[in-house]
Amino acid sequence: MQNQTADVTWQSEDVPVSTRFDDPYYSLENGLAETRHVFLAGNRLPERFGGSFRIAELGFGTGMNFLAAAQMWQAQGVCGQMRFTSFEAYPMARADMFRALSVYRETDLPVDRLIDMWSPEGGVFEFAPDIQLEVIIGDARNTVAQWQGHADAWFLDGFSPAKNPELWSEALLHDVASHTAPGGTFATYTAAGFVRRALGAAGFDVQRIAGYGRKRHMSCGVLRDPAQRATGW
């Protein structure tokens, strides 16, 4: 899978759509607002930022989630180090990523910095003195299990479970839980019943909350204490 890049078409000129999964990479309404609602607020960020904070993600896509997290970290003036690890099977070509993010170059997102350093071969990138980005290329069903890290927050951002069920399997979500730090959290745009049940079985206390835009619901949760069930947020 090392040499496979994403096949992308375009909707309304600006929104990238995966040809392989027939699903847009982000909300047709406002991709940045969706990211901030689902993945940042869903993981209770930035209030949990500090020290050595690790975020892990299923599906790097356009890099939108990373950019939003990096911008928030820097805007908060956090004292510490953010390490962001993303697992991606079909990385975007640089030209497609540039086109997908061009509309956000006028925002406060550090888009140009990501484009300048991006390689679809993945690797470890020193994005800023206090921000490290790691992109691991390959099938997450293999790469997550082999990862040595433990995330404080997970962004579960695969394509629709109906179109990309491999990224929402019970085994993979169990691996996600196994690579979550004590008290760690997850957030995802999907509220599909089988996904919530699999996350619960893996060890998370799962909540269904209001989604973004036309999506009525999303899911978030916290890893249960092995000795005592978590009582809430």
Helices and strands as residue ranges (DSSP letters): E 8-11, E 15-18, E 23-24, H 31-35, I 36-40, G 41-43, E 51-58, H 64-76, E 80-88, H 94-102, H 111-117, E 123-128, E 131-137, H 140-146, E 151-156, G 165-168, H 170-178, E 180-188, H 193-202, E 204-210, E 217-223
